């Protein structure tokens, strides 16, 4: 029988009980090992680089930060892991900003645990496909985006990487990342009251 390597998972959730429960649950699953469970995003890029997870299970509500901005930041790392946004806020409307943040999957915290495990395995082995986004939701989202950001928003929604968007639009990677974070911030402004993405996240 061919050797199948373990999927390496990193959990990011600021709720202590849920974080501990997820870590224990995931670590007990066949074919999965949890390489860490943290409460916030301090030094998260360095942690991802050190632990080399295949999948990051990421909460949306992270105190003063948000999971969408954090997801986008993770996906800009060299050879980034897959990201599953695990959130009480996950619904049809959430699918649009999540796609623009380049999340590989979204799972509601109210869903059965089996749904989370299935999503982790799908994205971990590269078999996931983003579900189509409702055209009405896309239209509603576009109305909240600045006109000059619409080309970037459309390409993010289509799954294009930042470097490719930058080449196509004649922009720098830094400018595209900045616009992407602005788009994500505008789309989620009505969902939670939080601060705008920090400038240092686009560098």
Protein Blocks (a to p, Z undefined) as FASTA:
>chain_A
ZZddddddddddfbfklmmmmmmmmmmpghiacfbdcfblghklmmmmmnopabdcddfb
gojbcfklmmmmmmmpghiaddddddfkbcfklmmmmmmnopabdcdfkbcfklmmmmmm
mmmnopaccddddfklmmmmmmmpcfklmmmmmmmmnopafklmmmmnopafklmmmmmm
mmmmmmmmmmpgcddddfklmZZ
